[in-house]
């Protein structure tokens, strides 16, 4: 029994090391830190810039054929969280998005598709928690996928995109920022 556990632990080490190597970084946001006004929504009583953050990633798992990005608020008082951004079908040779890539006039790679946020738009929608609520967490996640393309379009809901991502994920890396007002 002890030998079996030791062998299983040793076999899992390369997978754990590979998962630890997949990293997400940003010049715009920092893990555990508050978002700045650029990443806050403009509307619903919020007065931000509604600009998607710069994101870079490295160390994707072997077999990655494409990437996706999501921004999600698990603390939204909806019972199901709030989807702020979904972009899929990023080619495997793309390892960063410029600040503002998810907005009007933003530059996404050819073939990339933004799904519909919970604001009802196929673009980045910044943070806008209810006034007086505790600060919310905003999870920016890059997904390494085993599929070249996901069958989604600009009308795809966050829930549909999330389902497709979980069904095709090889790995993910995340930055969690906060925001309250």
C-alpha atoms as one frame of an Amber mdcrd trajectory, in Angstrom:
protein
   0.000   0.000   0.000   2.755   2.428   0.991   4.715   1.601  -2.202   1.600
   2.206  -4.341   1.099   5.639  -2.741   4.761   6.507  -3.284   4.616   5.520
  -6.959   1.372   7.461  -7.466   2.934  10.516  -5.825   6.024  10.304  -8.019
   3.935   9.927 -11.181   1.872  13.006 -10.235   4.952  15.218  -9.806   5.437
  15.998 -13.517   1.745  16.963 -13.824   1.943  19.193 -10.772   5.157  20.804
 -12.033   3.575  21.400 -15.427   0.459  22.940 -13.837   2.639  25.180 -11.653
   4.480  26.390 -14.767   1.309  27.851 -16.365   1.260  31.493 -15.246  -0.850
  34.576 -15.934   0.574  38.068 -15.431  -0.570  41.603 -16.146   0.726  45.146
 -16.352  -2.810  46.393 -15.537  -3.971  44.293 -12.572  -2.353  42.437  -9.678
  -3.394  39.364  -7.722  -5.100  40.307  -4.455  -5.057  44.034  -5.251  -7.942
  46.397  -6.088  -8.743  47.102  -9.730  -8.120  50.633 -10.918 -10.829  52.788
 -12.520  -9.769  51.698 -16.019 -11.199  48.229 -15.332 -14.461  49.547 -13.832
 -17.666  49.518 -15.912 -19.122  52.707 -17.371 -22.857  52.411 -16.647 -25.149
  50.879 -14.001 -24.092  53.797 -11.753 -20.355  53.161 -12.219 -18.000  55.702
 -13.812 -14.998  53.710 -14.989 -13.047  53.360 -18.195 -14.405  49.883 -19.062
 -10.992  48.873 -20.446  -9.915  45.226 -20.496  -6.561  44.662 -18.758  -3.295
  43.729 -20.434  -2.709  40.004 -19.920   0.275  37.739 -20.650   0.669  34.016
 -20.058   3.410  31.418 -20.281   4.109  27.770 -19.528   0.986  26.295 -21.131
   0.536  22.528 -20.804   1.686  20.245 -23.623  -1.026  19.686 -26.209  -2.504
  23.196 -25.941  -4.260  24.019 -29.219  -5.910  27.305 -28.229  -6.528  29.657
 -25.318  -9.516  31.436 -23.810  -9.845  34.276 -21.314 -12.618  34.814 -18.800
 -13.345  37.490 -16.218 -15.858  36.424 -13.596 -17.244  37.811 -10.314 -18.249
  34.927  -8.015 -19.510  37.417  -5.393 -22.233  39.059  -7.506 -25.601  38.828
  -5.737 -27.233  36.801  -8.522 -26.967  33.227  -7.277 -24.758  32.455 -10.278
 -22.023  35.103 -10.265 -21.437  37.617 -13.076 -19.587  37.102 -16.376 -17.566
  40.217 -17.239 -15.702  38.838 -20.234 -15.292  35.712 -22.296 -12.985  35.454
 -25.278 -12.201  32.137 -26.936 -10.422  30.717 -29.957  -7.168  32.519 -29.270
  -4.510  30.678 -31.333  -1.909  28.618 -29.463   0.872  30.968 -30.637  -0.762
  33.978 -28.912   0.537  34.609 -25.391  -0.753  38.083 -24.569  -3.539  40.573
 -25.102  -2.972  44.322 -25.059  -4.862  46.580 -22.689  -8.184  47.441 -24.317
  -8.196  44.393 -26.627 -11.678  43.438 -25.398 -13.352  46.762 -26.125 -14.642
  48.708 -29.070 -11.782  49.105 -31.508  -9.702  46.608 -29.522  -7.371  44.299
 -31.365  -8.020  40.613 -30.852  -6.227  38.008 -32.979  -8.038  36.839 -36.129
 -10.574  34.125 -35.301 -10.959  35.118 -31.644 -14.571  35.376 -30.473 -15.974
  37.342 -27.552 -19.107  35.899 -25.948 -21.958  37.863 -24.396 -21.313  39.192
 -20.894 -23.984  39.495 -18.236 -24.250  43.149 -19.308 -25.612  41.773 -22.598
 -22.613  42.810 -24.723 -19.979  40.811 -26.608 -17.042  42.777 -25.194 -15.287
  43.406 -21.886 -17.553  44.751 -19.134 -15.726  46.102 -16.104 -16.403  45.754
 -12.392 -19.525  47.357 -10.945 -20.556  45.756  -7.657 -23.560  47.109  -5.769
 -22.803  50.268  -3.829 -22.055  49.508  -0.162 -21.469  45.793  -0.814 -18.239
  44.213   0.406 -15.438  44.265  -2.202 -15.992  41.614  -4.849 -13.406  39.263
  -6.320 -12.742  39.459 -10.066 -11.182  36.275 -11.425  -9.238  36.790 -14.655
  -8.436  33.323 -16.003  -6.512  32.096 -19.027  -7.548  28.617 -20.131  -5.295
  26.250 -22.104  -7.548  24.140 -24.315  -7.238  20.830 -26.159  -9.504  22.114
 -28.978  -8.445  24.414 -31.833 -11.792  26.214 -31.695 -14.890  26.193 -29.543
 -18.270  26.329 -31.308 -19.367  29.671 -29.859 -20.281  33.077 -31.226 -20.989
  36.588 -29.910 -24.361  35.410 -28.532 -22.832  32.672 -26.337 -23.618  33.195
 -22.658 -20.956  33.030 -19.975 -22.490  29.780 -18.711 -22.234  28.165 -22.161
 -18.654  29.355 -22.613 -17.789  28.131 -19.102 -19.253  24.709 -19.884 -17.211
  24.474 -23.115 -14.038  25.606 -21.330 -14.369  23.049 -18.554 -15.003  20.292
 -21.117 -11.819  21.203 -23.062  -9.415  22.493 -20.389  -5.854  21.230 -20.140
  -4.979  23.844 -17.530  -5.704  27.344 -16.305  -3.929  30.224 -14.618  -5.598
  33.039 -12.724  -5.249  36.512 -11.249  -7.900  37.518  -8.707  -8.293  41.266
  -8.171 -10.875  43.040  -6.006 -13.163  46.043  -6.254 -15.773  47.635  -4.016
 -17.639  50.929  -3.921
